[in-house]
């Protein structure tokens, strides 16, 4: 009988759902976290380091120079590998507004990668969004969320559709939210010009996510609170935040955590192909994007100058959260791992370092810089310590 490899990680601060264990020990066997191997010599001495769960990104368009909207499985795998190297061991592939037939073809490719275990599903961002808040989406390809069109995309993903972002105030919006909820697909409110009242209607219809809260929606005003107040105040809603220092002011991030709490905040990258790459020209669906000083903006056309996703990776979001935003490490872990895993329905396997779950973990040094990534018990980035 073949021996199952056992790895014992020792001496680190281990962040568990119950809190931080100082000088902790984590044992991995057969790709899963198992009971502590008391008395067994450590395979890795990680004294002075942190061990946190692998990051879960529920909204990412690409990375490493590659895009999930290309329809090319090899390009999608390039993006997956790029984000895994930065600690994202679970991710949902996000598309961008396009022709329905093109989106259906992209979904079929991403569905195969999901069925192979490379992705956790597909997120459709557009084309059912507001022309007044389209951001980096091509205005000429937008359309109202007719439930039959929504169903076409859901079906194209062959059971792997996890989320769809739409503007619920558009004709067919509420019916489409109900359809998504009935099919087990997360309905997300985003790229919307919705009012406070219309947003509440969408939540009552089944919407449970705010797509990159504060961005691509009306601002919070004292007489017209708009969607932001409705999404923040309702305990049924998980709010996405892009913590890259460009999309949100630190005080706004603090406001979101104060009102929603870490159990309702999911840090995302909303990254496009330039994540992990240098400045230059890139594609985001059919749009040309120029990246300068690590900020991505539409290069030309009617939406030129609009921020076009991000170049963020989740290890950077984590480090910023605990060193600049001064979030407790446990809150940052929930926002990067446990909360999105629960929202996506994969928290039985990932999102925390509980016994029996996949051995997906990130090793950080004392300054919260990434030094190691393990996925299902296999080192993708091997710590340079023993």
BATITOR-625446 format. One record per residue (C-alpha): chain; residue in three letters; residue number from 1; z, y, x. Coordinates in nm, 2 decimals, decimal comma. Layout:
<recs>
 chain resn resi      w      v      u
     A  ALA  NUM      Z      Y      X
...
</recs>
This chain:
<recs>
 chain resn resi      w      v      u
     A  UNK    1   0,00   0,00   0,00
     A  UNK    2  -0,10   0,34   0,14
     A  UNK    3   0,19   0,57   0,23
     A  UNK    4   0,21   0,89   0,03
     A  UNK    5   0,25   1,19   0,27
     A  UNK    6   0,57   1,38   0,23
     A  UNK    7   0,61   1,74   0,34
     A  UNK    8   0,95   1,91   0,37
     A  UNK    9   0,96   2,29   0,38
     A  UNK   10   1,30   2,41   0,50
     A  UNK   11   1,50   2,72   0,57
     A  UNK   12   1,30   2,98   0,36
     A  UNK   13   1,41   3,19   0,07
     A  UNK   14   1,27   2,98  -0,22
     A  UNK   15   1,20   3,17  -0,54
     A  UNK   16   1,28   2,94  -0,84
     A  UNK   17   1,29   3,03  -1,21
     A  UNK   18   1,67   3,03  -1,18
     A  UNK   19   1,67   3,28  -0,89
     A  UNK   20   1,63   3,30  -0,51
     A  UNK   21   1,77   3,01  -0,31
     A  UNK   22   1,87   3,13   0,04
     A  UNK   23   1,80   2,88   0,32
     A  UNK   24   1,63   2,66   0,06
     A  UNK   25   1,43   2,34   0,09
     A  UNK   26   1,12   2,23  -0,10
     A  UNK   27   0,98   1,88  -0,08
     A  UNK   28   0,62   1,80  -0,16
     A  UNK   29   0,48   1,45  -0,21
     A  UNK   30   0,15   1,33  -0,36
     A  UNK   31   0,05   1,69  -0,43
     A  UNK   32   0,36   1,76  -0,64
     A  UNK   33   0,70   1,91  -0,60
     A  UNK   34   0,96   1,63  -0,59
     A  UNK   35   1,34   1,61  -0,57
     A  UNK   36   1,50   1,75  -0,25
     A  UNK   37   1,48   1,52   0,05
     A  UNK   38   1,84   1,57   0,15
     A  UNK   39   1,91   1,47   0,51
     A  UNK   40   1,54   1,43   0,59
     A  UNK   41   1,42   1,63   0,89
     A  UNK   42   1,20   1,92   0,79
     A  UNK   43   0,82   1,91   0,85
     A  UNK   44   0,81   2,28   0,86
     A  UNK   45   1,09   2,52   0,96
     A  UNK   46   1,02   2,84   0,76
     A  UNK   47   1,34   3,02   0,84
     A  UNK   48   1,30   3,39   0,78
     A  UNK   49   1,01   3,33   0,53
     A  UNK   50   0,97   3,33   0,16
     A  UNK   51   0,82   3,05  -0,06
     A  UNK   52   0,69   3,17  -0,39
     A  UNK   53   0,47   2,99  -0,65
     A  UNK   54   0,09   3,01  -0,61
     A  UNK   55  -0,05   3,32  -0,78
     A  UNK   56  -0,23   3,29  -1,12
     A  UNK   57  -0,51   3,54  -1,18
     A  UNK   58  -0,63   3,55  -1,54
     A  UNK   59  -0,89   3,83  -1,48
     A  UNK   60  -1,11   3,82  -1,18
     A  UNK   61  -1,49   3,87  -1,15
     A  UNK   62  -1,55   3,76  -0,79
     A  UNK   63  -1,47   3,80  -0,43
     A  UNK   64  -1,58   3,72  -0,08
     A  UNK   65  -1,91   3,88  -0,15
     A  UNK   66  -1,98   3,65  -0,45
     A  UNK   67  -1,97   3,70  -0,82
     A  UNK   68  -1,88   3,47  -1,11
     A  UNK   69  -2,17   3,63  -1,31
     A  UNK   70  -2,44   3,50  -1,08
     A  UNK   71  -2,48   3,18  -1,26
     A  UNK   72  -2,48   3,00  -0,92
     A  UNK   73  -2,21   2,74  -0,88
     A  UNK   74  -2,21   2,77  -0,50
     A  UNK   75  -2,16   3,15  -0,53
     A  UNK   76  -1,87   3,09  -0,77
     A  UNK   77  -1,71   2,85  -0,53
     A  UNK   78  -1,73   3,12  -0,26
     A  UNK   79  -1,54   3,36  -0,48
     A  UNK   80  -1,28   3,09  -0,56
     A  UNK   81  -1,23   3,01  -0,19
     A  UNK   82  -1,19   3,38  -0,11
     A  UNK   83  -0,91   3,43  -0,35
     A  UNK   84  -0,74   3,10  -0,27
     A  UNK   85  -0,71   3,22   0,09
     A  UNK   86  -0,51   3,51  -0,05
     A  UNK   87  -0,27   3,30  -0,25
     A  UNK   88  -0,44   3,27  -0,59
     A  UNK   89  -0,43   2,90  -0,65
     A  UNK   90  -0,52   2,92  -1,02
     A  UNK   91  -0,78   3,16  -1,16
     A  UNK   92  -0,99   3,23  -1,47
     A  UNK   93  -1,34   3,34  -1,40
     A  UNK   94  -1,44   3,66  -1,57
     A  UNK   95  -1,79   3,75  -1,67
     A  UNK   96  -1,92   4,11  -1,73
     A  UNK   97  -2,13   4,25  -2,01
     A  UNK   98  -2,48   4,10  -2,02
     A  UNK   99  -2,74   3,95  -2,25
     A  UNK  100  -2,59   3,68  -2,48
     A  UNK  101  -2,82   3,41  -2,35
     A  UNK  102  -2,74   3,50  -1,99
     A  UNK  103  -2,37   3,50  -2,06
     A  UNK  104  -2,41   3,16  -2,23
     A  UNK  105  -2,58   3,02  -1,92
     A  UNK  106  -2,31   3,16  -1,69
     A  UNK  107  -2,04   3,01  -1,91
     A  UNK  108  -2,20   2,67  -1,88
     A  UNK  109  -2,18   2,68  -1,50
     A  UNK  110  -1,83   2,81  -1,50
     A  UNK  111  -1,73   2,54  -1,76
     A  UNK  112  -1,84   2,27  -1,51
     A  UNK  113  -1,63   2,42  -1,24
     A  UNK  114  -1,34   2,43  -1,48
     A  UNK  115  -1,39   2,06  -1,57
     A  UNK  116  -1,39   1,98  -1,20
     A  UNK  117  -1,05   2,16  -1,16
     A  UNK  118  -1,18   2,45  -0,96
     A  UNK  119  -1,11   2,71  -1,23
     A  UNK  120  -0,87   2,74  -1,52
     A  UNK  121  -1,13   2,86  -1,76
     A  UNK  122  -1,36   3,14  -1,86
     A  UNK  123  -1,29   3,50  -1,97
     A  UNK  124  -1,56   3,70  -2,14
     A  UNK  125  -1,51   4,07  -2,08
     A  UNK  126  -1,78   4,23  -2,30
     A  UNK  127  -2,03   4,27  -2,44
     A  UNK  128  -1,82   4,34  -2,76
     A  UNK  129  -1,66   4,66  -2,63
     A  UNK  130  -1,66   5,03  -2,71
     A  UNK  131  -1,95   5,24  -2,58
     A  UNK  132  -1,70   5,52  -2,55
     A  UNK  133  -1,48   5,32  -2,31
     A  UNK  134  -1,73   5,09  -2,14
     A  UNK  135  -1,63   5,18  -1,78
     A  UNK  136  -1,84   4,96  -1,55
     A  UNK  137  -2,02   4,78  -1,82
     A  UNK  138  -2,39   4,85  -1,89
     A  UNK  139  -2,40   5,06  -2,21
     A  UNK  140  -2,74   4,93  -2,32
     A  UNK  141  -2,61   4,58  -2,34
     A  UNK  142  -2,31   4,64  -2,56
     A  UNK  143  -2,30   4,51  -2,91
     A  UNK  144  -2,05   4,49  -3,20
     A  UNK  145  -1,84   4,17  -3,21
     A  UNK  146  -2,03   3,98  -3,48
     A  UNK  147  -1,83   3,66  -3,53
     A  UNK  148  -2,14   3,44  -3,50
     A  UNK  149  -2,22   3,60  -3,16
     A  UNK  150  -1,86   3,55  -3,05
     A  UNK  151  -1,87   3,19  -3,16
     A  UNK  152  -2,19   3,14  -2,96
     A  UNK  153  -2,02   3,23  -2,63
     A  UNK  154  -1,71   3,03  -2,71
     A  UNK  155  -1,93   2,73  -2,78
     A  UNK  156  -2,13   2,79  -2,46
     A  UNK  157  -1,81   2,74  -2,26
     A  UNK  158  -1,77   2,38  -2,39
     A  UNK  159  -1,40   2,41  -2,46
     A  UNK  160  -1,31   2,61  -2,14
     A  UNK  161  -1,31   2,96  -2,29
     A  UNK  162  -0,96   3,10  -2,23
     A  UNK  163  -0,99   3,46  -2,32
     A  UNK  164  -1,23   3,73  -2,46
     A  UNK  165  -1,19   4,10  -2,43
     A  UNK  166  -1,32   4,31  -2,72
     A  UNK  167  -1,27   4,64  -2,90
     A  UNK  168  -1,11   4,55  -3,24
     A  UNK  169  -1,21   4,87  -3,41
     A  UNK  170  -1,58   4,78  -3,39
     A  UNK  171  -1,74   4,62  -3,70
     A  UNK  172  -1,65   4,26  -3,70
     A  UNK  173  -1,37   4,31  -3,46
     A  UNK  174  -1,08   4,18  -3,67
     A  UNK  175  -1,27   3,89  -3,80
     A  UNK  176  -1,36   3,80  -3,44
     A  UNK  177  -1,00   3,82  -3,33
     A  UNK  178  -0,91   3,58  -3,61
     A  UNK  179  -1,19   3,35  -3,50
     A  UNK  180  -1,08   3,34  -3,14
     A  UNK  181  -0,72   3,28  -3,24
     A  UNK  182  -0,83   2,99  -3,47
     A  UNK  183  -1,02   2,83  -3,17
     A  UNK  184  -0,73   2,87  -2,93
     A  UNK  185  -0,90   3,14  -2,73
     A  UNK  186  -0,69   3,44  -2,63
     A  UNK  187  -0,81   3,76  -2,80
     A  UNK  188  -0,76   4,06  -2,56
     A  UNK  189  -0,77   4,42  -2,66
     A  UNK  190  -0,96   4,62  -2,40
     A  UNK  191  -1,24   4,87  -2,33
     A  UNK  192  -1,14   5,01  -2,67
     A  UNK  193  -1,13   5,34  -2,85
     A  UNK  194  -0,88   5,20  -3,10
     A  UNK  195  -0,61   5,39  -3,28
     A  UNK  196  -0,24   5,29  -3,28
     A  UNK  197  -0,28   5,16  -3,64
     A  UNK  198  -0,60   4,97  -3,57
     A  UNK  199  -0,44   4,81  -3,26
     A  UNK  200  -0,15   4,69  -3,47
     A  UNK  201  -0,40   4,54  -3,71
     A  UNK  202  -0,56   4,35  -3,42
     A  UNK  203  -0,22   4,22  -3,30
     A  UNK  204  -0,14   4,10  -3,66
     A  UNK  205  -0,48   3,93  -3,66
     A  UNK  206  -0,40   3,74  -3,35
     A  UNK  207  -0,46   3,95  -3,04
     A  UNK  208  -0,21   3,87  -2,77
     A  UNK  209  -0,33   4,04  -2,45
     A  UNK  210  -0,39   4,40  -2,34
     A  UNK  211  -0,68   4,40  -2,09
     A  UNK  212  -0,59   4,61  -1,79
     A  UNK  213  -0,34   4,83  -1,99
     A  UNK  214  -0,40   5,21  -1,95
     A  UNK  215  -0,75   5,16  -1,81
     A  UNK  216  -1,06   5,19  -2,04
     A  UNK  217  -0,86   5,30  -2,35
     A  UNK  218  -0,73   5,63  -2,49
     A  UNK  219  -0,44   5,78  -2,31
     A  UNK  220  -0,08   5,78  -2,45
     A  UNK  221  -0,04   6,11  -2,65
     A  UNK  222   0,27   6,23  -2,83
     A  UNK  223   0,09   6,27  -3,17
     A  UNK  224  -0,18   6,00  -3,12
     A  UNK  225  -0,01   5,71  -2,93
     A  UNK  226  -0,33   5,51  -2,95
     A  UNK  227  -0,35   5,14  -2,83
     A  UNK  228  -0,11   5,18  -2,53
     A  UNK  229   0,20   5,23  -2,74
     A  UNK  230   0,11   4,95  -2,98
     A  UNK  231   0,04   4,70  -2,71
     A  UNK  232   0,35   4,79  -2,51
     A  UNK  233   0,59   4,78  -2,80
     A  UNK  234   0,49   4,44  -2,95
     A  UNK  235   0,66   4,14  -2,80
     A  UNK  236   0,36   3,92  -2,90
     A  UNK  237   0,14   4,09  -2,64
     A  UNK  238   0,11   4,03  -2,26
     A  UNK  239  -0,01   4,33  -2,08
     A  UNK  240  -0,24   4,31  -1,77
     A  UNK  241  -0,18   4,56  -1,49
     A  UNK  242  -0,40   4,62  -1,18
     A  UNK  243  -0,15   4,71  -0,90
     A  UNK  244  -0,38   4,84  -0,63
     A  UNK  245  -0,26   5,20  -0,61
     A  UNK  246  -0,59   5,32  -0,76
     A  UNK  247  -0,59   5,21  -1,12
     A  UNK  248  -0,22   5,30  -1,19
     A  UNK  249   0,03   5,55  -1,07
     A  UNK  250   0,36   5,38  -0,96
     A  UNK  251   0,55   5,56  -1,24
     A  UNK  252   0,31   5,42  -1,50
     A  UNK  253   0,37   5,07  -1,37
     A  UNK  254   0,74   5,13  -1,38
     A  UNK  255   0,70   5,24  -1,75
     A  UNK  256   0,52   4,92  -1,84
     A  UNK  257   0,79   4,70  -1,68
     A  UNK  258   1,07   4,90  -1,84
     A  UNK  259   0,92   4,86  -2,19
     A  UNK  260   0,75   4,52  -2,17
     A  UNK  261   0,96   4,34  -1,90
     A  UNK  262   0,83   4,10  -1,64
     A  UNK  263   0,79   3,82  -1,90
     A  UNK  264   0,52   4,02  -2,07
     A  UNK  265   0,34   4,17  -1,76
     A  UNK  266   0,06   3,98  -1,58
     A  UNK  267  -0,06   4,13  -1,26
     A  UNK  268  -0,44   4,08  -1,23
     A  UNK  269  -0,70   4,18  -0,97
     A  UNK  270  -1,00   4,25  -1,19
     A  UNK  271  -1,17   4,20  -0,86
     A  UNK  272  -1,54   4,21  -0,81
     A  UNK  273  -1,74   4,06  -0,53
     A  UNK  274  -1,62   4,31  -0,26
     A  UNK  275  -1,26   4,17  -0,27
     A  UNK  276  -1,18   4,06   0,08
     A  UNK  277  -1,49   4,22   0,22
     A  UNK  278  -1,58   4,55   0,39
     A  UNK  279  -1,72   4,87   0,23
     A  UNK  280  -2,08   4,86   0,12
     A  UNK  281  -2,31   4,79  -0,18
     A  UNK  282  -2,24   4,50  -0,42
     A  UNK  283  -2,34   4,37  -0,76
     A  UNK  284  -2,12   4,35  -1,07
     A  UNK  285  -2,34   4,17  -1,33
     A  UNK  286  -2,65   4,39  -1,36
     A  UNK  287  -2,48   4,69  -1,21
     A  UNK  288  -2,49   4,82  -0,85
     A  UNK  289  -2,15   4,91  -0,71
     A  UNK  290  -2,07   5,11  -0,40
     A  UNK  291  -1,74   5,04  -0,23
     A  UNK  292  -1,59   5,32  -0,02
     A  UNK  293  -1,24   5,32   0,12
     A  UNK  294  -1,19   4,99  -0,07
     A  UNK  295  -1,25   5,16  -0,41
     A  UNK  296  -1,54   5,02  -0,61
     A  UNK  297  -1,75   5,26  -0,83
     A  UNK  298  -2,08   5,23  -1,02
     A  UNK  299  -2,35   5,36  -0,79
     A  UNK  300  -2,60   5,49  -1,04
     A  UNK  301  -2,70   5,52  -1,41
     A  UNK  302  -2,52   5,67  -1,70
     A  UNK  303  -2,18   5,54  -1,59
     A  UNK  304  -2,22   5,64  -1,22
     A  UNK  305  -1,88   5,71  -1,06
     A  UNK  306  -1,68   5,49  -1,29
     A  UNK  307  -1,43   5,26  -1,12
     A  UNK  308  -1,59   4,91  -1,12
     A  UNK  309  -1,31   4,67  -1,11
     A  UNK  310  -1,12   4,64  -0,78
     A  UNK  311  -1,13   4,50  -0,44
     A  UNK  312  -0,77   4,37  -0,48
     A  UNK  313  -0,63   4,03  -0,39
     A  UNK  314  -0,30   3,92  -0,54
     A  UNK  315  -0,11   3,89  -0,21
     A  UNK  316  -0,17   4,26  -0,17
     A  UNK  317  -0,06   4,32  -0,53
     A  UNK  318   0,26   4,12  -0,46
     A  UNK  319   0,34   4,30  -0,14
     A  UNK  320   0,29   4,64  -0,30
     A  UNK  321   0,51   4,54  -0,59
     A  UNK  322   0,81   4,46  -0,38
     A  UNK  323   0,77   4,71  -0,10
     A  UNK  324   0,62   5,02  -0,27
     A  UNK  325   0,71   4,97  -0,64
     A  UNK  326   1,05   4,83  -0,55
     A  UNK  327   1,03   4,55  -0,81
     A  UNK  328   1,28   4,26  -0,76
     A  UNK  329   1,10   3,97  -0,60
     A  UNK  330   1,18   3,75  -0,91
     A  UNK  331   1,00   4,00  -1,14
     A  UNK  332   0,70   4,02  -0,91
     A  UNK  333   0,68   3,64  -0,91
     A  UNK  334   0,70   3,62  -1,29
     A  UNK  335   0,42   3,88  -1,32
     A  UNK  336   0,20   3,70  -1,06
     A  UNK  337   0,26   3,34  -1,16
     A  UNK  338   0,49   3,24  -1,45
     A  UNK  339   0,37   3,49  -1,71
     A  UNK  340  -0,01   3,44  -1,67
     A  UNK  341   0,04   3,06  -1,64
     A  UNK  342   0,23   3,06  -1,97
     A  UNK  343  -0,03   3,28  -2,14
     A  UNK  344  -0,31   3,05  -2,03
     A  UNK  345  -0,13   2,74  -2,14
     A  UNK  346  -0,11   2,59  -1,79
     A  UNK  347   0,26   2,64  -1,72
     A  UNK  348   0,32   2,27  -1,75
     A  UNK  349   0,15   2,23  -1,41
     A  UNK  350   0,16   2,57  -1,23
     A  UNK  351   0,34   2,90  -1,23
     A  UNK  352   0,68   2,80  -1,09
     A  UNK  353   0,83   2,57  -0,82
     A  UNK  354   0,98   2,33  -1,06
     A  UNK  355   1,01   1,96  -0,98
     A  UNK  356   0,70   1,77  -1,11
     A  UNK  357   0,46   2,06  -1,10
     A  UNK  358   0,16   2,09  -0,87
     A  UNK  359   0,26   2,19  -0,52
     A  UNK  360   0,09   2,53  -0,54
     A  UNK  361   0,28   2,77  -0,33
     A  UNK  362   0,25   3,08  -0,10
     A  UNK  363   0,45   3,13   0,22
     A  UNK  364   0,53   3,49   0,30
     A  UNK  365   0,68   3,64   0,62
     A  UNK  366   0,99   3,86   0,61
     A  UNK  367   0,77   4,16   0,54
     A  UNK  368   0,59   3,98   0,25
     A  UNK  369   0,27   3,93   0,44
     A  UNK  370   0,09   3,61   0,36
     A  UNK  371   0,11   3,34   0,62
     A  UNK  372   0,05   3,02   0,42
     A  UNK  373  -0,11   2,88   0,11
     A  UNK  374  -0,07   2,53  -0,03
     A  UNK  375  -0,27   2,40  -0,33
     A  UNK  376  -0,18   2,06  -0,48
     A  UNK  377   0,00   1,97  -0,16
     A  UNK  378  -0,29   2,06   0,07
     A  UNK  379  -0,26   2,35   0,31
     A  UNK  380  -0,55   2,60   0,26
     A  UNK  381  -0,39   2,85   0,50
     A  UNK  382  -0,16   2,68   0,74
     A  UNK  383   0,15   2,87   0,86
     A  UNK  384   0,16   2,92   1,24
     A  UNK  385   0,52   2,80   1,25
     A  UNK  386   0,68   2,46   1,27
</recs>
